[in-house]
Amino acid sequence: MNVCRELNQIYDLLLDRYGPQYWWPGKTRDEIIIGAILTQNTNWKNVEKAIDNLKSENLLSLHSIEHSSLDLISKCIRSSGYYNQKAKRLKSIARYFNQYGYQVFIEKSITNFRSELLSINGIGPETADSILLYAFDKPTFVIDAYTKRIFHRLDFLPRSPSYDDVQRFYMNNIQKDVKLFNEYHALIVRHAKECCQKIPQCSNCVLLNSCKFKKKIV
């Protein structure tokens, strides 16, 4: 069986088990971008609290973020952790997008757009790709620790692969489709949280028959 077919079968199994995930959980492009910054090194429950606080202060837009004080932003996003750093990152990315307006960025190539995002202090590959995929519908596959963990256990990846190597693996082996990339990543996150945890819960795993490690790996 070739890798492309195996990856498609894994996707189908996860979709059958969990159903559509309706990602990203943000109503506007601004909210998705803000959420992508806030979710760095924390869980989504903490991000939701921060977003609610921003909303209550009318700060859930890049325009309002740019023109608000760092102190107020930090106070609102305290639940997300590293709040002083993230407040500065929110300011930086707000200035970046507000300078030209979204249409300019919609028309940019993925390569140039991604390069510019990565040049912003505090924006790494995962955050950049989340913004590209979920806020701008650019076909790029988001890689996170969950992806590396699951597909290492399924014997597709080495133990500590680089971000770029894992992304190339997916981009070269599944159809370049925004909806597919969106749903696949969301399903990976769901499965990692429910079954393929640091200490795996193998008895409920829909991928168990494909797992080369089963309970041997932690």
TINU-508403 format. One record per residue (C-alpha): residue in three letters; residue number from 1; chain; x, y, z. Coordinates in steps of 0.1 Angstrom, whole numbers. Layout:
# TINU-508403
+-----+-----+---+-------+-------+-------+
:   r :   k : c :     x :     y :     z :
+-----+-----+---+-------+-------+-------+
: ala : NUM : A :     X :     Y :     Z :
...
+-----+-----+---+-------+-------+-------+
END
This chain:
# TINU-508403
+-----+-----+---+-------+-------+-------+
:   r :   k : c :     x :     y :     z :
+-----+-----+---+-------+-------+-------+
: met :   1 : A :     0 :     0 :     0 :
: asn :   2 : A :    14 :    34 :    -9 :
: val :   3 : A :    17 :    63 :    16 :
: cys :   4 : A :    -9 :    85 :    -1 :
: arg :   5 : A :   -35 :    57 :     2 :
: glu :   6 : A :   -26 :    50 :    38 :
: leu :   7 : A :   -29 :    87 :    48 :
: asn :   8 : A :   -63 :    89 :    31 :
: gln :   9 : A :   -74 :    58 :    50 :
: ile :  10 : A :   -63 :    72 :    83 :
: tyr :  11 : A :   -82 :   104 :    75 :
: asp :  12 : A :  -113 :    84 :    67 :
: leu :  13 : A :  -111 :    64 :    99 :
: leu :  14 : A :  -107 :    96 :   120 :
: leu :  15 : A :  -135 :   113 :   103 :
: asp :  16 : A :  -158 :    83 :   108 :
: arg :  17 : A :  -149 :    82 :   145 :
: tyr :  18 : A :  -151 :   119 :   153 :
: gly :  19 : A :  -171 :   136 :   126 :
: pro :  20 : A :  -164 :   171 :   112 :
: gln :  21 : A :  -146 :   193 :   137 :
: tyr :  22 : A :  -157 :   227 :   123 :
: trp :  23 : A :  -123 :   244 :   127 :
: trp :  24 : A :  -110 :   271 :   133 :
: pro :  25 : A :  -133 :   281 :   162 :
: gly :  26 : A :  -133 :   318 :   153 :
: lys :  27 : A :  -161 :   338 :   136 :
: thr :  28 : A :  -139 :   364 :   118 :
: arg :  29 : A :  -105 :   366 :   102 :
: asp :  30 : A :   -93 :   389 :   130 :
: glu :  31 : A :  -105 :   365 :   156 :
: ile :  32 : A :   -87 :   336 :   140 :
: ile :  33 : A :   -54 :   355 :   138 :
: ile :  34 : A :   -57 :   366 :   174 :
: gly :  35 : A :   -65 :   331 :   184 :
: ala :  36 : A :   -35 :   317 :   166 :
: ile :  37 : A :   -13 :   339 :   187 :
: leu :  38 : A :   -31 :   332 :   220 :
: thr :  39 : A :   -30 :   294 :   215 :
: gln :  40 : A :     8 :   293 :   216 :
: asn :  41 : A :    20 :   270 :   245 :
: thr :  42 : A :   -15 :   267 :   260 :
: asn :  43 : A :   -48 :   249 :   256 :
: trp :  44 : A :   -79 :   262 :   239 :
: lys :  45 : A :   -99 :   265 :   272 :
: asn :  46 : A :   -74 :   292 :   283 :
: val :  47 : A :   -76 :   309 :   250 :
: glu :  48 : A :  -114 :   310 :   251 :
: lys :  49 : A :  -112 :   329 :   284 :
: ala :  50 : A :   -88 :   354 :   269 :
: ile :  51 : A :  -110 :   359 :   238 :
: asp :  52 : A :  -140 :   364 :   260 :
: asn :  53 : A :  -121 :   391 :   280 :
: leu :  54 : A :  -109 :   408 :   248 :
: lys :  55 : A :  -145 :   408 :   235 :
: ser :  56 : A :  -158 :   424 :   267 :
: glu :  57 : A :  -133 :   452 :   262 :
: asn :  58 : A :  -141 :   455 :   225 :
: leu :  59 : A :  -106 :   444 :   216 :
: leu :  60 : A :  -114 :   414 :   193 :
: ser :  61 : A :  -102 :   431 :   162 :
: leu :  62 : A :   -67 :   439 :   149 :
: his :  63 : A :   -76 :   476 :   146 :
: ser :  64 : A :   -86 :   478 :   183 :
: ile :  65 : A :   -56 :   457 :   193 :
: glu :  66 : A :   -32 :   481 :   175 :
: his :  67 : A :   -47 :   511 :   191 :
: ser :  68 : A :   -51 :   497 :   226 :
: ser :  69 : A :   -25 :   497 :   254 :
: leu :  70 : A :    -2 :   468 :   261 :
: asp :  71 : A :   -13 :   468 :   297 :
: leu :  72 : A :   -50 :   464 :   289 :
: ile :  73 : A :   -43 :   436 :   263 :
: ser :  74 : A :   -20 :   418 :   288 :
: lys :  75 : A :   -47 :   420 :   314 :
: cys :  76 : A :   -73 :   405 :   291 :
: ile :  77 : A :   -52 :   376 :   279 :
: arg :  78 : A :   -36 :   366 :   312 :
: ser :  79 : A :   -53 :   332 :   311 :
: ser :  80 : A :   -34 :   323 :   279 :
: gly :  81 : A :     0 :   324 :   297 :
: tyr :  82 : A :    30 :   344 :   286 :
: tyr :  83 : A :     6 :   373 :   284 :
: asn :  84 : A :    31 :   401 :   282 :
: gln :  85 : A :    49 :   385 :   253 :
: lys :  86 : A :    17 :   376 :   235 :
: ala :  87 : A :     4 :   412 :   239 :
: lys :  88 : A :    34 :   424 :   221 :
: arg :  89 : A :    30 :   398 :   194 :
: leu :  90 : A :    -6 :   408 :   190 :
: lys :  91 : A :     4 :   444 :   186 :
: ser :  92 : A :    31 :   434 :   160 :
: ile :  93 : A :     8 :   413 :   139 :
: ala :  94 : A :   -20 :   439 :   141 :
: arg :  95 : A :     3 :   465 :   127 :
: tyr :  96 : A :    14 :   441 :   100 :
: phe :  97 : A :   -21 :   434 :    87 :
: asn :  98 : A :   -35 :   469 :    93 :
: gln :  99 : A :    -8 :   486 :    73 :
: tyr : 100 : A :   -22 :   474 :    39 :
: gly : 101 : A :   -55 :   457 :    45 :
: tyr : 102 : A :   -64 :   420 :    39 :
: gln : 103 : A :   -68 :   421 :     1 :
: val : 104 : A :   -31 :   426 :    -4 :
: phe : 105 : A :   -24 :   394 :    16 :
: ile : 106 : A :   -52 :   374 :     0 :
: glu : 107 : A :   -34 :   379 :   -33 :
: lys : 108 : A :     1 :   370 :   -20 :
: ser : 109 : A :    17 :   337 :   -28 :
: ile : 110 : A :    20 :   312 :     1 :
: thr : 111 : A :    58 :   314 :    -1 :
: asn : 112 : A :    60 :   352 :     2 :
: phe : 113 : A :    31 :   355 :    27 :
: arg : 114 : A :    46 :   328 :    50 :
: ser : 115 : A :    81 :   344 :    48 :
: glu : 116 : A :    67 :   377 :    59 :
: leu : 117 : A :    48 :   362 :    88 :
: leu : 118 : A :    79 :   343 :   100 :
: ser : 119 : A :    98 :   376 :   100 :
: ile : 120 : A :    74 :   390 :   127 :
: asn : 121 : A :    89 :   385 :   162 :
: gly : 122 : A :    73 :   356 :   180 :
: ile : 123 : A :    56 :   340 :   149 :
: gly : 124 : A :    69 :   305 :   143 :
: pro : 125 : A :    60 :   280 :   116 :
: glu : 126 : A :    30 :   265 :   133 :
: thr : 127 : A :    14 :   299 :   140 :
: ala : 128 : A :    22 :   312 :   105 :
: asp : 129 : A :     7 :   281 :    89 :
: ser : 130 : A :   -24 :   283 :   111 :
: ile : 131 : A :   -30 :   319 :   100 :
: leu : 132 : A :   -24 :   309 :    63 :
: leu : 133 : A :   -47 :   279 :    64 :
: tyr : 134 : A :   -75 :   290 :    87 :
: ala : 135 : A :   -77 :   328 :    82 :
: phe : 136 : A :   -67 :   330 :    45 :
: asp : 137 : A :   -76 :   296 :    31 :
: lys : 138 : A :   -41 :   290 :    18 :
: pro : 139 : A :   -34 :   252 :    12 :
: thr : 140 : A :    -6 :   246 :    38 :
: phe : 141 : A :    -6 :   218 :    63 :
: val : 142 : A :    -2 :   228 :    99 :
: ile : 143 : A :    22 :   207 :   120 :
: asp : 144 : A :    21 :   204 :   157 :
: ala : 145 : A :    33 :   181 :   185 :
: tyr : 146 : A :     2 :   160 :   182 :
: thr : 147 : A :     9 :   153 :   145 :
: lys : 148 : A :    45 :   143 :   152 :
: arg : 149 : A :    34 :   120 :   181 :
: ile : 150 : A :     7 :   101 :   162 :
: phe : 151 : A :    25 :    96 :   130 :
: his : 152 : A :    57 :    86 :   148 :
: arg : 153 : A :    37 :    59 :   166 :
: leu : 154 : A :    22 :    49 :   132 :
: asp : 155 : A :    58 :    45 :   119 :
: phe : 156 : A :    56 :    73 :    93 :
: leu : 157 : A :    80 :    96 :   110 :
: pro : 158 : A :   112 :    94 :   131 :
: arg : 159 : A :   110 :   103 :   168 :
: ser : 160 : A :   121 :   140 :   165 :
: pro : 161 : A :   116 :   152 :   129 :
: ser : 162 : A :   119 :   189 :   119 :
: tyr : 163 : A :    88 :   209 :   113 :
: asp : 164 : A :    97 :   214 :    76 :
: asp : 165 : A :   104 :   177 :    70 :
: val : 166 : A :    70 :   167 :    85 :
: gln : 167 : A :    52 :   194 :    65 :
: arg : 168 : A :    69 :   182 :    32 :
: phe : 169 : A :    58 :   146 :    40 :
: tyr : 170 : A :    21 :   157 :    41 :
: met : 171 : A :    23 :   181 :    13 :
: asn : 172 : A :    39 :   155 :   -10 :
: asn : 173 : A :    15 :   127 :    -1 :
: ile : 174 : A :   -20 :   141 :     2 :
: gln : 175 : A :   -41 :   162 :   -21 :
: lys : 176 : A :   -34 :   199 :   -18 :
: asp : 177 : A :   -69 :   210 :    -7 :
: val : 178 : A :   -77 :   236 :    19 :
: lys : 179 : A :  -108 :   218 :    33 :
: leu : 180 : A :   -89 :   185 :    36 :
: phe : 181 : A :   -59 :   201 :    53 :
: asn : 182 : A :   -82 :   220 :    77 :
: glu : 183 : A :  -102 :   189 :    87 :
: tyr : 184 : A :   -72 :   165 :    88 :
: his : 185 : A :   -53 :   187 :   112 :
: ala : 186 : A :   -84 :   192 :   134 :
: leu : 187 : A :   -90 :   154 :   135 :
: ile : 188 : A :   -54 :   148 :   145 :
: val : 189 : A :   -57 :   172 :   174 :
: arg : 190 : A :   -90 :   155 :   185 :
: his : 191 : A :   -75 :   120 :   183 :
: ala : 192 : A :   -44 :   130 :   202 :
: lys : 193 : A :   -65 :   144 :   230 :
: glu : 194 : A :   -88 :   115 :   232 :
: cys : 195 : A :   -66 :    85 :   225 :
: cys : 196 : A :   -30 :    91 :   215 :
: gln : 197 : A :   -20 :   110 :   246 :
: lys : 198 : A :    15 :   110 :   260 :
: ile : 199 : A :     5 :    78 :   277 :
: pro : 200 : A :   -17 :    63 :   249 :
: gln : 201 : A :   -52 :    50 :   256 :
: cys : 202 : A :   -49 :    22 :   230 :
: ser : 203 : A :   -82 :     4 :   239 :
: asn : 204 : A :  -103 :    31 :   222 :
: cys : 205 : A :   -80 :    39 :   193 :
: val : 206 : A :   -95 :    36 :   159 :
: leu : 207 : A :   -60 :    35 :   144 :
: leu : 208 : A :   -48 :     6 :   166 :
: asn : 209 : A :   -46 :   -19 :   138 :
: ser : 210 : A :   -22 :     4 :   119 :
: cys : 211 : A :    -1 :    13 :   150 :
: lys : 212 : A :    34 :    -3 :   149 :
: phe : 213 : A :    40 :     5 :   186 :
: lys : 214 : A :     7 :     1 :   203 :
: lys : 215 : A :    14 :     3 :   241 :
: lys : 216 : A :    52 :     0 :   238 :
: ile : 217 : A :    57 :    38 :   233 :
: val : 218 : A :    51 :    65 :   258 :
+-----+-----+---+-------+-------+-------+
END
